[in-house]
């Protein structure tokens, strides 16, 4: 008899004589109370899912009411030095025009400045300054707010800086062009 058949024969003999006995303590199954709680939770989750499916996504009007009307979007690659929150000369000149428009067209309105980034991790040389894209996007938004406040004397009580990191992309992060579009600062005015 070949070896594999011998093993099968021994296994069959052991099973015929009473099989293997486990010494492990059996794990108790769920109790009736556990099953009832699971049924109730499952029903609640099903209702929540149905409600969510009936609730339409926010409209552009609702989104604008929350995040404001876009006045300007600045490409971060042109307006900030690479990997920093320092405005370039081109960025300052562009912000001069934005500040004039804010003063002229939106006096006294709340101005929201959002910093956005791509989804690429911060390089090792910059991690001590900006551990993640949250810090970089917030620092860039803050740099714009400070420039509007310090240079153009916009009321700081009407300015807010918001770091959005990579969580509101304008384009696909799979390409270098898309990532460049996602590195931006959005300036918006909030509703009265």
FIRO-47970 format. One line per 5 residues: number of its first residue (from 1); their letters; for each residue x, y, z of C-alpha. Coordinates in nm, 4 decimals. Layout:
BEGIN
NUM) A) X Y Z | ...;
END
This chain:
BEGIN
1) XXXXX) 0.0000 0.0000 0.0000 | 0.1410 0.3442 -0.0838 | 0.1958 0.5862 0.2055 | -0.0993 0.8185 0.1388 | -0.3421 0.5261 0.1358;
6) XXXXX) -0.1989 0.4010 0.4669 | -0.2689 0.7426 0.6236 | -0.6241 0.7338 0.4954 | -0.6715 0.3816 0.6304 | -0.5435 0.4840 0.9768;
11) XXXXX) -0.7680 0.7891 0.9799 | -1.0719 0.5787 0.8874 | -0.9877 0.3279 1.1639 | -0.9593 0.6065 1.4228 | -1.2931 0.7526 1.3151;
16) XXXXX) -1.4574 0.4103 1.3229 | -1.3361 0.3528 1.6778 | -1.4875 0.6711 1.8133 | -1.2989 0.9482 1.6381 | -1.0957 1.2206 1.7912;
21) XXXXX) -1.2180 1.3786 2.1073 | -1.1616 1.7516 2.1578 | -1.0670 1.8675 2.5034 | -1.1491 2.2299 2.4234 | -1.4428 2.3896 2.5993;
26) XXXXX) -1.7199 2.4592 2.3505 | -1.7879 2.8265 2.2851 | -2.1456 2.9134 2.3713 | -2.3569 3.0565 2.0904 | -2.5501 3.3797 2.1097;
31) XXXXX) -2.8311 3.3942 2.3606 | -3.1878 3.4834 2.2690 | -3.1253 3.8318 2.4151 | -2.8186 3.8728 2.1897 | -3.0173 3.7682 1.8840;
36) XXXXX) -3.3007 4.0071 1.9719 | -3.0561 4.2977 2.0156 | -2.8980 4.2146 1.6782 | -3.2402 4.2059 1.5090 | -3.3317 4.5454 1.6560;
41) XXXXX) -2.9945 4.6977 1.5539 | -3.0241 4.5482 1.2049 | -3.3721 4.6969 1.1654 | -3.2516 5.0389 1.2839 | -2.9611 5.0314 1.0375;
46) XXXXX) -3.1960 4.9280 0.7539 | -3.4282 5.2232 0.8307 | -3.1308 5.4631 0.8488 | -3.0071 5.3391 0.5114 | -3.3516 5.3800 0.3554;
51) XXXXX) -3.3773 5.7328 0.4986 | -3.0330 5.8205 0.3654 | -3.1272 5.6947 0.0208 | -3.4393 5.9123 0.0221 | -3.2461 6.2226 0.1341;
56) XXXXX) -3.1046 6.4022 -0.1697 | -2.7412 6.5149 -0.1616 | -2.6841 6.8829 -0.0821 | -2.7557 7.1112 -0.3740 | -2.5076 7.3666 -0.5007;
61) XXXXX) -2.7164 7.6328 -0.3247 | -2.6946 7.4500 0.0098 | -2.3200 7.3937 -0.0376 | -2.2719 7.7619 -0.1183 | -2.4681 7.8594 0.1921;
66) XXXXX) -2.2281 7.6516 0.4000 | -1.8933 7.7148 0.2258 | -1.9741 8.0438 0.0566 | -1.9684 8.1867 -0.2942 | -1.6291 8.1423 -0.4593;
71) XXXXX) -1.4625 8.4743 -0.5353 | -1.1232 8.3380 -0.6418 | -0.9246 8.0149 -0.6552 | -0.5484 8.0478 -0.6469 | -0.3271 7.7682 -0.7780;
76) XXXXX) -0.0914 7.6967 -0.4903 | 0.1962 7.6079 -0.7243 | 0.1973 7.9644 -0.8607 | 0.1209 8.1545 -0.5419 | 0.3311 7.9720 -0.2860;
81) XXXXX) 0.6911 7.8652 -0.2801 | 0.7201 7.4888 -0.3203 | 0.6399 7.3023 0.0008 | 0.5814 7.6213 0.1974 | 0.3188 7.8725 0.2988;
86) XXXXX) 0.5258 8.1714 0.1866 | 0.3447 8.3768 -0.0785 | 0.5300 8.4462 -0.4014 | 0.5392 8.7938 -0.5541 | 0.2858 8.6736 -0.8137;
91) XXXXX) 0.0617 8.5531 -0.5306 | 0.0762 8.8879 -0.3510 | -0.0069 9.0800 -0.6715 | -0.3055 8.8524 -0.7375 | -0.4248 8.8920 -0.3782;
96) XXXXX) -0.4052 9.2707 -0.4166 | -0.6723 9.2429 -0.6873 | -0.8802 9.0006 -0.4800 | -0.8657 9.2358 -0.1791 | -0.9848 9.5294 -0.3910;
101) XXXXX) -1.2757 9.3187 -0.5187 | -1.3690 9.2051 -0.1665 | -1.3714 9.5651 -0.0420 | -1.5673 9.6908 -0.3443 | -1.8207 9.4104 -0.4017;
106) XXXXX) -1.8518 9.2431 -0.0595 | -1.7948 9.5041 0.2133 | -1.8601 9.3727 0.5620 | -1.9121 9.0141 0.4450 | -1.7487 8.7162 0.6120;
111) XXXXX) -1.4601 8.5874 0.3968 | -1.3686 8.2199 0.4105 | -1.0213 8.1189 0.2879 | -0.9783 7.7447 0.2329 | -0.6409 7.5793 0.1827;
116) XXXXX) -0.6521 7.2588 -0.0224 | -0.3804 7.0044 -0.0997 | -0.3289 6.6956 -0.3112 | -0.3228 6.3526 -0.1485 | 0.0540 6.3014 -0.1629;
121) XXXXX) 0.2222 6.2666 0.1771 | 0.4491 6.5468 0.2924 | 0.8137 6.4747 0.2091 | 1.0547 6.3836 0.4896 | 1.2415 6.7146 0.4704;
126) XXXXX) 0.9208 6.9143 0.5393 | 0.7602 6.6921 0.8057 | 0.9091 6.8919 1.0909 | 0.7304 7.2023 0.9592 | 0.4135 7.0423 0.8145;
131) XXXXX) 0.3585 6.6916 0.9536 | 0.0630 6.6353 0.7176 | -0.1343 6.8050 0.4416 | -0.3714 6.9373 0.7100 | -0.1010 7.1653 0.8467;
136) XXXXX) 0.0205 7.2746 0.5025 | -0.3294 7.3581 0.3766 | -0.4132 7.5451 0.6992 | -0.0843 7.7371 0.6870 | -0.1491 7.8477 0.3282;
141) XXXXX) -0.5030 7.9605 0.4125 | -0.3652 8.1481 0.7129 | -0.0970 8.3161 0.4999 | -0.3675 8.4515 0.2687 | -0.5808 8.5710 0.5617;
146) XXXXX) -0.2814 8.7409 0.7223 | -0.1946 8.9143 0.3945 | -0.5545 9.0386 0.3544 | -0.5545 9.1602 0.7140 | -0.2037 9.3054 0.7390;
151) XXXXX) -0.1592 9.4566 0.3936 | -0.5168 9.5410 0.2930 | -0.6585 9.6047 0.6409 | -0.9583 9.3765 0.5978 | -1.1364 9.3340 0.9285;
156) XXXXX) -0.9931 9.0196 1.0940 | -1.3320 8.9564 1.2549 | -1.4633 8.8967 0.9010 | -1.1856 8.6561 0.7977 | -1.1541 8.2839 0.8567;
161) XXXXX) -0.8796 8.0425 0.7530 | -0.9740 7.6776 0.7000 | -0.7417 7.3860 0.6240 | -0.9226 7.1329 0.4037 | -0.6229 6.9054 0.3304;
166) XXXXX) -0.6915 6.6625 0.0420 | -1.0546 6.5899 0.1264 | -1.2294 6.8192 -0.1253 | -1.0384 6.7476 -0.4477 | -1.1163 6.9523 -0.7573;
171) XXXXX) -0.9626 6.6862 -0.9847 | -0.8371 6.3284 -0.9825 | -0.5216 6.2807 -0.7768 | -0.4091 5.9969 -1.0068 | -0.2348 6.2383 -1.2446;
176) XXXXX) 0.0191 6.5150 -1.1865 | -0.2166 6.7620 -1.3595 | -0.5012 6.6636 -1.1268 | -0.2806 6.6935 -0.8196 | -0.1716 7.0405 -0.9338;
181) XXXXX) -0.5385 7.1461 -0.9593 | -0.6020 7.0157 -0.6081 | -0.3236 7.2275 -0.4573 | -0.5169 7.5506 -0.4317 | -0.6561 7.8217 -0.2067;
186) XXXXX) -1.0246 7.9044 -0.2402 | -1.1500 8.2472 -0.1317 | -1.5241 8.2703 -0.0757 | -1.7745 8.5088 0.0772 | -2.0390 8.3693 0.3058;
191) XX) -2.4062 8.4672 0.2795 | -2.5229 8.7745 0.4707;
END
